[in-house]
Amino acid sequence: MKKHSPVTVLCGAIGTGIVACATGCATPRPESLQVTERDNAIYVDAGSDTVKHSPDGKFKVSVAVSAGTFSAFGDVRDTIDAGLVESLSQFSRFQVSEFSRLGELEKVLSAVGEEDAITGWIDADSLDALVVAKINSITVDSREGLVIVNGKRQYSFDVSLGVDFRMYDKTQRQVAFTKSVFRSDSGLAEADVRRRLGELARDCVEEFAKAVGSRFSPQARVLQTRGSGLVARISIGKDHGLSKGAEIEFYEIVDNSAIVASAKRDKNIVGRGYVFEVDANSAWVEVLEHKIVNVKRGQYAAIMVDEGNQRGLNPVSRFFDRARMITK
């Protein structure tokens, strides 16, 4: 696990109202950015009355986590279980309930992959859905390090964790979707191994929550932009699985039926960005290449699950960098 020493940045006011601070200063609020003429532009979807909105009501869902052959890592299993309950509880569409047949939970977990068996258990427990997480792999490898303490050579450790998530839908009587997540880290001190595995477990749950949000969230809209499109506030937040660092795709709807007979309402991607601040039902997104793209109030926003090479970037650092560009 890489550690970085704090870098002091002199406090100084930027023309847009943001103050860049040294470590320990308050994180700048996006509301401090100016609203420019460009930010007042509004996108209007002429066919928005045809958009289908999600029905009201909650789905009763329960969580089951299996450590499989890795029972020695019960703390990792417990972290995944608690993380799933916490994240799913924040979704506006889900009501998380305890699995009522705890005495036979292992039988449910042993049926993973056998859809009929799982559906039978869901029916018996009056659930709408069951989320099953199974730990597929945990590795802890040691290698000889270069540091010598008290005459003894210290070892460093590499760790990895793989988790398979499945959501079983009672209504459809089938697997709604699956998500396999793998996380790893290297160069750890022995004392940090367990702690880091717990952090990787939380990362896996977070990635699954993004997938759930991407699949089940309603069409989100851009509520406002600031700083000439540098940041955008969207209409979904923790209630649909969003967390800091999540990648967002902005788009408009274009009617291409006059060009292609089979085409109707098609997505036209206009930009992408990363969440850097999130609350219960909205989030602030840093718009990438904001001087080139033209994200507007009223446009649509969707959660992107696969973040590629940008995954490890610090959204706050990127926010500072983009903010400074406004004054140039």
C-alpha positions as CSV (number, residue, x, y, z in Angstrom):
1,M,0.0,0.0,0.0
2,K,1.6,3.2,-1.1
3,K,1.8,6.1,1.3
4,H,2.3,9.7,0.2
5,S,3.7,12.4,2.4
6,P,1.4,15.5,2.7
7,V,2.3,18.3,0.3
8,T,1.7,21.8,1.5
9,V,0.0,24.1,-0.8
10,L,-0.1,27.8,0.0
11,C,-3.6,29.1,0.6
12,G,-4.7,31.6,-2.1
13,A,-7.9,32.8,-3.4
14,I,-8.8,31.9,-7.0
15,G,-10.9,34.2,-9.1
16,T,-13.9,31.8,-9.1
17,G,-14.2,31.8,-5.4
18,I,-12.4,28.6,-4.6
19,V,-9.6,28.7,-2.0
20,A,-6.8,26.1,-2.6
21,C,-5.7,25.1,0.9
22,A,-2.9,23.2,2.6
23,T,-3.6,19.8,4.1
24,G,-6.1,20.3,6.9
25,C,-8.0,23.2,5.3
26,A,-11.7,22.7,4.5
27,T,-12.5,21.1,1.1
28,P,-13.8,23.8,-1.2
29,R,-17.5,23.8,-1.8
30,P,-18.7,23.7,-5.5
31,E,-21.3,26.3,-4.7
32,S,-18.5,28.8,-4.4
33,L,-17.9,28.6,-8.1
34,Q,-19.5,31.4,-10.2
35,V,-22.6,30.7,-12.3
36,T,-21.7,32.0,-15.8
37,E,-23.9,32.6,-18.8
38,R,-22.8,29.2,-20.1
39,D,-24.1,27.6,-16.9
40,N,-27.6,29.1,-17.5
41,A,-28.0,27.2,-20.7
42,I,-30.7,24.5,-20.5
43,Y,-31.2,21.3,-22.5
44,V,-34.8,20.5,-23.3
45,D,-35.8,16.9,-24.3
46,A,-38.8,17.4,-26.6
47,G,-39.8,13.7,-26.1
48,S,-39.3,13.6,-22.3
49,D,-43.0,12.9,-21.8
50,T,-42.4,9.5,-23.3
51,V,-39.8,8.6,-20.7
52,K,-40.9,5.7,-18.4
53,H,-40.3,6.4,-14.8
54,S,-39.7,3.8,-12.2
55,P,-42.8,2.7,-10.3
56,D,-43.2,3.6,-6.6
57,G,-42.7,1.1,-3.8
58,K,-39.9,-0.8,-2.3
59,F,-38.4,-4.2,-3.0
60,K,-37.8,-6.5,-0.1
61,V,-34.2,-7.8,-0.4
62,S,-32.0,-9.8,1.9
63,V,-28.3,-10.4,2.0
64,A,-26.3,-13.7,2.3
65,V,-22.5,-13.9,2.4
66,S,-20.4,-17.0,2.1
67,A,-16.8,-17.3,3.1
68,G,-16.6,-20.6,1.3
69,T,-13.3,-22.3,1.9
70,F,-11.9,-19.1,3.5
71,S,-13.6,-19.5,6.9
72,A,-10.4,-18.3,8.5
73,F,-11.2,-14.8,7.2
74,G,-14.5,-14.4,9.0
75,D,-13.7,-10.7,9.6
76,V,-13.6,-10.2,5.8
77,R,-16.9,-12.0,5.4
78,D,-18.5,-9.8,8.1
79,T,-17.2,-6.7,6.5
80,I,-18.8,-7.6,3.2
81,D,-22.1,-8.5,4.9
82,A,-22.2,-5.2,6.9
83,G,-21.2,-3.3,3.8
84,L,-23.9,-4.8,1.6
85,V,-26.6,-4.2,4.3
86,E,-25.4,-0.5,4.7
87,S,-25.2,0.2,0.9
88,L,-28.4,-1.4,-0.1
89,S,-30.3,0.2,2.8
90,Q,-29.4,3.6,1.3
91,F,-31.1,2.7,-2.0
92,S,-34.5,4.3,-2.2
93,R,-36.0,1.3,-3.9
94,F,-34.8,-1.4,-1.5
95,Q,-36.0,-2.5,1.9
96,V,-33.3,-4.7,3.5
97,S,-34.7,-7.4,5.7
98,E,-33.0,-10.1,7.8
99,F,-33.0,-13.5,6.3
100,S,-35.6,-15.3,8.5
101,R,-34.2,-18.9,8.2
102,L,-30.7,-18.2,9.5
103,G,-30.4,-21.8,10.8
104,E,-30.4,-23.1,7.3
105,L,-28.4,-20.3,5.7
106,E,-25.6,-22.5,4.6
107,K,-28.1,-24.6,2.5
108,V,-29.0,-21.4,0.6
109,L,-25.4,-20.5,0.0
110,S,-24.6,-24.1,-1.1
111,A,-27.2,-23.6,-3.8
112,V,-25.5,-20.7,-5.4
113,G,-25.6,-21.3,-9.2
114,E,-28.7,-23.5,-8.9
115,E,-31.4,-20.9,-9.7
116,D,-34.4,-23.0,-8.9
117,A,-33.2,-23.9,-5.4
118,I,-32.4,-20.2,-4.6
119,T,-35.8,-19.1,-5.9
120,G,-37.4,-21.6,-3.7
121,W,-35.8,-20.1,-0.6
122,I,-36.8,-16.6,-1.7
123,D,-40.4,-17.7,-2.1
124,A,-40.3,-19.3,1.4
125,D,-39.1,-16.1,3.0
126,S,-41.4,-13.7,1.2
127,L,-38.5,-11.8,-0.4
128,D,-38.5,-9.9,-3.7
129,A,-34.8,-10.5,-4.2
130,L,-31.7,-12.1,-2.6
131,V,-28.2,-10.8,-2.9
132,V,-25.6,-13.5,-2.5
133,A,-21.9,-12.7,-2.1
134,K,-19.4,-15.5,-2.3
135,I,-15.7,-15.0,-1.5
136,N,-13.9,-16.8,-4.4
137,S,-10.3,-16.0,-3.5
138,I,-8.1,-14.6,-0.8
139,T,-4.4,-14.6,-1.2
140,V,-1.7,-13.4,1.2
141,D,1.8,-13.9,-0.2
142,S,5.1,-12.8,1.5
143,R,8.3,-11.9,-0.1
144,E,11.7,-10.9,1.4
145,G,12.1,-7.2,1.8
146,L,15.1,-4.9,1.8
147,V,14.5,-3.4,5.3
148,I,16.4,-4.8,8.2
149,V,15.2,-4.1,11.8
150,N,17.1,-5.4,14.8
151,G,19.2,-7.6,12.6
152,K,16.2,-9.3,11.0
153,R,15.1,-8.9,7.4
154,Q,11.5,-7.7,7.2
155,Y,9.1,-9.3,4.8
156,S,6.5,-7.5,2.7
157,F,3.1,-8.9,1.9
158,D,0.9,-8.9,-1.2
159,V,-2.8,-9.5,-0.8
160,S,-5.8,-10.0,-3.1
161,L,-9.5,-10.6,-2.7
162,G,-12.1,-11.8,-5.2
163,V,-15.9,-11.7,-4.6
164,D,-18.7,-13.0,-6.7
165,F,-22.0,-11.1,-6.3
166,R,-25.3,-12.4,-7.6
167,M,-28.8,-10.9,-7.3
168,Y,-31.7,-13.4,-7.6
169,D,-35.0,-11.9,-8.8
170,K,-38.1,-13.6,-7.3
171,T,-40.5,-12.2,-9.9
172,Q,-38.5,-13.3,-12.9
173,R,-37.3,-16.5,-11.0
174,Q,-33.8,-16.1,-12.3
175,V,-30.5,-14.3,-11.7
176,A,-31.1,-10.6,-12.3
177,F,-27.3,-10.0,-12.8
178,T,-23.9,-10.9,-11.6
179,K,-20.8,-9.0,-10.8
180,S,-17.3,-10.4,-10.0
181,V,-14.9,-8.0,-8.4
182,F,-11.2,-8.5,-7.8
183,R,-9.0,-6.1,-5.7
184,S,-5.3,-6.4,-4.7
185,D,-2.5,-4.5,-3.1
186,S,1.2,-5.1,-2.5
187,G,4.2,-4.1,-0.3
188,L,2.3,-4.3,3.0
189,A,3.8,-4.7,6.4
190,E,2.5,-7.8,8.2
191,A,0.6,-5.8,10.7
192,D,-1.4,-4.1,7.9
193,V,-2.5,-7.2,6.1
194,R,-5.9,-7.8,7.9
195,R,-6.7,-4.1,7.8
196,R,-6.0,-3.8,4.1
197,L,-8.1,-6.9,3.4
198,G,-11.0,-5.2,5.1
199,E,-10.5,-2.2,3.0
200,L,-10.4,-4.3,-0.2
201,A,-13.7,-5.9,1.0
202,R,-15.3,-2.5,1.3
203,D,-14.0,-1.6,-2.2
204,C,-15.6,-4.8,-3.6
205,V,-19.0,-3.9,-2.1
206,E,-18.7,-0.4,-3.4
207,E,-18.1,-1.6,-6.9
208,F,-21.1,-3.9,-6.7
209,A,-23.3,-1.0,-5.4
210,K,-22.3,1.0,-8.4
211,A,-23.4,-1.9,-10.6
212,V,-26.8,-2.1,-8.8
213,G,-27.2,1.7,-9.2
214,S,-26.3,1.6,-12.8
215,R,-28.9,-1.1,-13.4
216,F,-31.8,0.1,-11.2
217,S,-31.5,3.8,-10.9
218,P,-34.0,6.1,-12.8
219,Q,-32.8,8.4,-15.5
220,A,-30.8,11.1,-13.6
221,R,-30.8,14.7,-14.7
222,V,-28.3,17.5,-14.4
223,L,-29.7,20.0,-11.9
224,Q,-27.2,22.7,-12.4
225,T,-23.6,23.5,-13.5
226,R,-21.1,26.0,-12.2
227,G,-17.7,27.4,-13.1
228,S,-18.6,27.4,-16.9
229,G,-19.4,23.7,-16.8
230,L,-16.5,22.7,-14.6
231,V,-18.9,20.9,-12.1
232,A,-22.4,19.5,-12.5
233,R,-24.9,18.5,-9.8
234,I,-27.0,15.5,-10.7
235,S,-30.3,14.1,-9.3
236,I,-29.0,10.8,-7.8
237,G,-26.7,10.2,-4.9
238,K,-26.2,7.5,-2.2
239,D,-29.9,6.5,-2.8
240,H,-28.7,4.9,-6.0
241,G,-25.2,3.6,-5.0
242,L,-23.1,6.6,-5.8
243,S,-19.8,7.2,-4.0
244,K,-16.8,9.4,-4.5
245,G,-14.8,8.5,-7.6
246,A,-17.8,7.0,-9.4
247,E,-17.7,7.7,-13.2
248,I,-20.7,9.5,-14.7
249,E,-21.7,9.7,-18.4
250,F,-23.7,12.7,-19.6
251,Y,-26.0,12.4,-22.6
252,E,-28.8,13.9,-24.6
253,I,-31.6,12.1,-26.5
254,V,-31.7,12.4,-30.2
255,D,-34.6,11.3,-32.4
256,N,-33.0,9.6,-35.5
257,S,-36.2,8.1,-36.9
258,A,-36.1,10.4,-39.9
259,I,-32.6,9.0,-40.8
260,V,-33.0,5.3,-39.8
261,A,-36.4,3.8,-39.8
262,S,-35.7,1.6,-36.8
263,A,-34.1,4.4,-34.8
264,K,-36.1,6.4,-32.3
265,R,-34.7,7.8,-29.1
266,D,-30.9,7.3,-29.2
267,K,-28.3,8.4,-26.6
268,N,-25.9,11.0,-27.7
269,I,-22.9,11.1,-25.3
270,V,-21.8,14.7,-24.5
271,G,-19.3,14.2,-21.8
272,R,-18.1,12.3,-18.7
273,G,-17.0,13.1,-15.2
274,Y,-16.2,11.8,-11.7
275,V,-18.2,12.2,-8.5
276,F,-16.2,14.2,-5.9
277,E,-19.0,15.0,-3.4
278,V,-22.2,13.0,-2.7
279,D,-25.1,13.2,-0.4
280,A,-28.4,11.3,0.1
281,N,-30.0,12.1,-3.2
282,S,-27.7,14.2,-5.3
283,A,-24.0,14.4,-6.2
284,W,-21.4,16.9,-7.6
285,V,-19.5,15.7,-10.6
286,E,-16.3,17.1,-12.0
287,V,-16.7,17.3,-15.8
288,L,-13.7,16.1,-17.7
289,E,-12.5,18.4,-20.5
290,H,-15.2,20.9,-19.5
291,K,-13.9,23.6,-21.9
292,I,-14.5,21.2,-24.8
293,V,-17.7,19.4,-23.9
294,N,-20.9,21.3,-23.2
295,V,-22.7,19.7,-20.2
296,K,-25.9,21.6,-19.5
297,R,-28.7,21.7,-17.0
298,G,-31.4,19.2,-17.9
299,Q,-29.2,16.7,-19.7
300,Y,-29.2,13.1,-18.6
301,A,-26.6,11.4,-16.4
302,A,-25.9,7.7,-15.9
303,I,-23.5,5.7,-13.7
304,M,-20.7,4.0,-15.5
305,V,-19.5,0.8,-13.8
306,D,-16.1,0.2,-15.5
307,E,-13.8,3.0,-14.8
308,G,-10.6,1.7,-16.5
309,N,-7.3,3.4,-15.8
310,Q,-8.9,6.4,-14.0
311,R,-9.9,4.3,-11.0
312,G,-7.1,5.3,-8.7
313,L,-7.1,9.0,-9.4
314,N,-8.0,11.3,-6.4
315,P,-11.2,13.2,-7.4
316,V,-10.4,16.1,-5.0
317,S,-6.9,16.6,-6.6
318,R,-8.5,16.6,-10.1
319,F,-11.0,19.1,-8.8
320,F,-8.3,21.5,-7.7
321,D,-6.5,21.1,-11.0
322,R,-9.6,21.9,-13.1
323,A,-10.5,24.8,-10.8
324,R,-7.2,26.5,-11.5
325,M,-7.7,26.1,-15.2
326,I,-10.7,28.5,-15.1
327,T,-8.4,31.5,-14.3
328,K,-6.1,30.8,-17.2
